[in-house]
């Protein structure tokens, strides 16, 4: 079965390195759409991309990363693409990335699937473990460099992932009211609920930077220092609450997603600067999640948004 791939890459104030990543994707996959989420349009950059046959969609961060995904995928569907790849602007792929992913998709002989590569987090120098959720618990399986074929999973990050066009039509669009964090997690849970199988293709590795994470250890306990800015703390806490509310009825273990928020809370208290701002953002996120209030934060908390986004030391920590 011949499948036509298409790629979308989301840009946000891209550097020259990000542009080079995009050009490499174009070299490896003929059909590519760049969704520019930057607040200000760079006409010269857009002219440069269009001259290289890269389709440019201006989104200006409407609906956040979810809005960018939806607009990019709709453009790929217009181009009659069967396989829909999604990438962040800092994603770097190997020469055989697309060939191995397309081969794995073709071998499934199924119209519905979500698939991602195994991710090597360059911040903590290790592979992201495989997450498998059952009704009342979660299993984390460590991933190694070994090729174990396709492994079932319950969640994956969006960058480097691929779905069939039929999967997108079945599962629907990404939730733009989530805006940023947990957009991919909610989509995976929704796909799983609709019977779509999810796989990690261990034949291919993608090196990726997930935030600015650092591994920490206290005695026998390991922690992650997350280093999110307050705005991300808000979205992550709020959307984790909403995911647990949406899916805990049929999958009680979905409430465990709030352990992410707990881990970020520990990280802020023990290691990070600007604790007051970050704890305030997380508290506001939990409250809004419990009350069912979503969408861009600027509309909900304009004064707090200004407070959380003033230039301060918290940019990296």
SVG drawing of the C-alpha trace seen along z (x, -y; Angstrom):
<svg xmlns="http://www.w3.org/2000/svg" viewBox="-17 -44 40 50">
<polyline fill="none" stroke="black" stroke-width="0.4" points="0.0,0.0 1.5,-3.3 1.0,-6.1 1.7,-9.8 3.4,-11.6 3.1,-15.2 4.9,-17.1 3.9,-20.1 6.4,-22.1 5.4,-24.7 7.5,-27.8 7.7,-30.4 10.2,-33.2 12.5,-30.8 16.3,-31.1 18.5,-30.3 19.1,-26.8 15.3,-26.2 15.1,-27.3 17.8,-24.8 15.9,-22.0 12.9,-22.9 15.0,-22.8 16.2,-19.3 12.7,-18.2 11.8,-19.5 14.8,-17.6 13.5,-14.4 9.8,-14.9 8.6,-16.6 5.3,-17.9 5.8,-20.3 3.8,-23.0 5.3,-25.5 2.8,-27.0 4.2,-30.2 2.9,-30.8 5.1,-33.9 3.4,-37.0 5.0,-39.1 5.3,-38.0 8.8,-38.0 8.0,-38.6 11.6,-37.9 11.6,-34.5 8.2,-33.6 9.5,-34.6 12.6,-32.5 10.5,-29.4 8.0,-29.9 10.9,-30.1 11.9,-26.7 8.4,-25.3 7.6,-25.3 3.9,-26.1 3.5,-28.8 0.5,-29.2 0.3,-32.2 -1.4,-31.3 -0.1,-34.0 -0.5,-31.7 -4.3,-31.5 -5.3,-28.5 -1.6,-28.0 0.2,-24.9 -3.1,-23.1 -4.4,-25.7 -1.1,-25.4 -1.5,-21.7 -5.1,-21.9 -4.3,-24.5 -1.3,-22.6 -3.1,-19.3 -6.0,-20.8 -3.6,-22.1 -2.0,-18.7 -5.4,-17.1 -6.0,-19.5 -2.9,-18.2 -4.2,-14.6 -1.6,-13.4 -2.3,-10.0 0.3,-10.3 0.4,-13.4 3.8,-14.1 4.1,-16.8 7.3,-18.5 8.5,-21.2 10.9,-23.7 13.8,-22.3 13.2,-18.7 16.1,-17.0 15.7,-13.8 18.0,-11.2 18.3,-10.4 16.2,-7.3 13.5,-8.7 10.8,-9.0 11.6,-5.8 11.4,-3.7 8.3,-5.4 6.5,-5.1 7.5,-1.4 6.1,-0.7 2.9,-2.5 2.4,-0.6 3.0,2.8 0.2,2.1 -2.4,2.5 -4.8,0.5 -6.5,-2.8 -6.2,-4.1 -3.0,-4.5 -0.8,-7.0 3.0,-6.3 6.0,-8.0 9.8,-7.4 11.5,-6.6 12.7,-9.9 16.1,-10.6 15.9,-13.6 19.2,-15.4 18.6,-17.4 18.7,-14.3 20.7,-12.1 18.3,-9.2 15.3,-7.8 11.8,-8.7 10.2,-5.7 7.2,-4.0 3.9,-4.8 1.1,-2.1 -2.1,-2.8 -4.5,-0.2 -7.7,-0.7 -6.3,-1.2 -2.6,-1.8 0.3,-2.9 3.4,-0.9 6.6,-2.7 8.9,-0.6 12.4,-1.8 13.5,-2.2 17.0,-1.3 18.9,-1.7 17.8,1.8 15.3,2.2 12.3,4.0 10.0,3.2 6.6,1.5 5.7,1.3 2.1,0.4 1.8,-2.7 -0.8,-5.1 0.9,-8.4 3.6,-10.1 4.9,-13.6 3.6,-15.2 7.0,-16.1 8.1,-13.4 4.7,-11.5 2.6,-10.5 -1.0,-9.6 -3.1,-8.5 -5.5,-11.0 -8.3,-8.6 -7.2,-8.8 -7.5,-12.6 -10.9,-12.4 -12.0,-9.9 -10.4,-11.5 -11.0,-15.1 -9.0,-18.3 -6.6,-19.1 -8.1,-21.0 -7.4,-24.7 -8.8,-25.6 -5.8,-23.7 -3.5,-26.1 -0.1,-24.6 0.6,-21.9 -0.8,-18.4 -2.3,-18.9 -0.7,-15.8 -1.5,-13.8 -5.2,-14.6 -5.2,-13.7 -3.6,-10.3 -6.2,-9.6 -9.0,-10.5 -7.6,-8.3 -7.2,-5.4 -10.9,-5.8 -11.9,-5.7 -10.0,-2.4 -7.0,-3.8 -3.8,-1.9 -0.7,-3.8 2.8,-2.6 6.4,-3.6 8.6,-2.6 11.8,-1.5 13.6,-1.2 14.1,-4.9 15.4,-7.4 14.7,-11.2 16.9,-13.3 14.7,-16.0 14.9,-18.7 11.9,-18.5 11.9,-21.9 14.9,-22.5 14.7,-19.5 17.4,-18.4 17.7,-15.1 17.9,-15.5 18.4,-12.9 17.7,-12.9 18.9,-9.7 17.1,-6.9 14.5,-9.2 14.9,-10.7 13.2,-14.0 13.0,-16.1 13.8,-19.8 11.3,-21.1 12.3,-24.7 9.0,-25.8 8.2,-29.5 5.1,-30.4 2.9,-30.6 3.7,-26.9 3.1,-26.0 -0.4,-27.4 -1.3,-25.5 0.2,-22.3 -1.6,-22.2 -4.9,-23.3 -4.9,-20.8 -3.8,-17.9 -6.9,-18.5 -9.1,-18.6 -7.7,-15.4 -8.4,-13.5 -11.9,-14.9 -12.5,-13.9 -11.2,-10.4 -11.2,-9.1 -14.8,-7.8 -13.7,-5.0 -10.1,-5.0 -9.6,-5.7 -5.8,-5.7 -6.2,-9.0 -6.2,-10.8 -2.5,-9.9 -1.6,-12.5 -1.8,-15.0 1.4,-13.5 3.0,-15.7 1.7,-18.7 2.9,-17.3 6.3,-16.7 6.5,-20.3 5.4,-21.5 8.3,-19.6 10.7,-20.9 9.7,-24.6 9.8,-24.2 13.2,-22.4 15.2,-23.8 13.8,-26.7 13.8,-30.5 10.8,-32.7 8.8,-30.4 6.0,-32.8 5.2,-33.4 5.3,-29.7 3.3,-28.5 0.7,-31.2 0.5,-30.2 0.0,-26.5 -2.6,-27.4 -4.5,-29.4 -4.3,-26.5 -5.6,-24.0 -8.5,-26.3 -9.4,-27.0 -9.2,-23.3 -11.6,-22.4 -14.0,-25.1 -13.8,-24.1 -12.3,-27.4 -10.0,-27.0 -8.7,-28.9 -5.9,-31.5 -4.7,-32.7 -4.7,-36.3 -8.5,-36.3 -8.8,-34.7 -6.1,-36.4 -4.8,-39.5 -3.2,-41.1 -1.6,-37.9 -0.4,-37.1 1.5,-40.4 2.9,-39.6 4.0,-36.1 5.6,-37.2 7.6,-40.2 11.3,-39.8 12.9,-38.2 15.4,-35.5 12.9,-32.7 13.6,-32.5 15.7,-29.3 14.7,-28.3"/>
</svg>
